[in-house]
Amino acid sequence: MDEHRLKLQKEVETHANNSSIELEKLAKKQVAIIEKEAKVAAADEKKFQQQILASRRKIDNFLESQKKQYKICKEKIKEDKSKS
């Protein structure tokens, strides 16, 4: 009976150790996945910020161009009025 109890205790310990090892592996795998996803998210965010900045520059350039055209047209109208 004692031998059987010792055998069962060893079996339980073995399963407990195997379970702990498997849990550690899964935890490491999960951490690696989370880190990878975080890197991807950071890269996507950086790309999105760059797109926003590029769009902002285009808008600023367009507005600057419109201001210049407005000034040119305004001056042209003044010249035409003064000639008339």
Long-range contacts (C-beta under 8 A, 24 or more apart in sequence): none
